[in-house]
Amino acid sequence: MRRRKLGSLEVSAIGLGCMSMTPIYGTPDPESAIATLLRAPELGIDLIDTSDAYGGGRNEELVARALHGRREHYVVATKFGNLRRPDGTPAVNGRPEYAAQACAASLRRLGIDTIDLYYLHRVDPQVPIEETVGGMARLVAEGKVRHIGLSEAGVRTLRRAHSVHPITALQTEYSLWTRDVESEILPTCRELGIGFVAYGPLGRGFLTGGVTQTEILAENDIRRTMPRFQGANLTRNLTLLAALRRLAGSEGCTPGQLAIAWLQGRGEQVVPIAGTSRVARLEENAAADTLRPGAATRAALDEVFAAGAAAGERTAPALLSRLGL
């Protein structure tokens, strides 16, 4: 596995997203998830990404089982500030004192002394980003965190945050069918020397070819609420998938592998984190690091998956307003 730099932090060129290891896309098998986490370093994947929001902290507790006695094999990233009120509606908390509380809780659940990369999961519009990052910087000074990052932040917020303390990475959704970041976010990251962690590189499973009907999804699968997986949007998006399959066939790889390889070609500071709880899928994703798609394939992908080609918003409308602040 190749290595890449997120700011000054060196990580594997492909990371492992852990969100799907607790219920979000249905209910996964925890033992399969642990086996996947244990297999990752053997494939050269050391960047693992979780959050205190995933499963209400249970995701971090699951990750801790793999970390126990093996801490040196992983670069651990987690997040704070993305909350749910008692009625289930979303909320955020970027107060510096809350950052300290959340960090302590994550360290306890993960069973480690230091978090390698600690993100603000969602920007709090009620708290100046300078205050939030100041609180995160204190965690670095205290040795509880090595590097800090932001998730789904806009350009102005990113610049303001970086002026307070170096931001190691920005994490935002980015894939063949979600290319919003290319106009401003990616150029800003390059300018400031900030790494870019692309979550959802497989289009929440769609770009693997594994989701062709909403009806096959579990009742508790969040994709049932996402516009791109519904009705006429899904029908339109399946034409994009058909093109991806054809191009993958010409490269001798799977559609998912081609999607990851395309992202790796978007810049040396881009690191996709492909989520899975299955060893076979992890091995497939890791093999994408060896691919070098030809110029004709890359051009065809850019044409088929031009910005805005996907039908439907990338997430539920109620959540979109919280992104890119």
Secondary structure, DSSP 8 states (H G I E B T S, - for coil): --EEEETTEEEESSEEE-GGGSSSBS---HHHHHHHHHHHHHTT--EEE--TTGGGGHHHHHHHHHHTTTGGG-EEEEEE-EEE-TTS-EEE---HHHHHHHHHHHHHHHT-S-EEEEEESS--TTS-HHHHHHHHHHHHHTTSEEEEEEES--HHHHHHHHHHS---EEEEE-BTTB-GGGTTHHHHHHHHT-EEEEE-TTGGGGGGT--S-GGGS-TTBGGGGSGGGSHHHHHHHHHHHHHHHHHHHHHTS-HHHHHHHHHHTT-TTEEEEEE-S-HHHHHHHHHGGG----HHHHHHHHHHT-TT-SSS-SS-HHHHTTS--
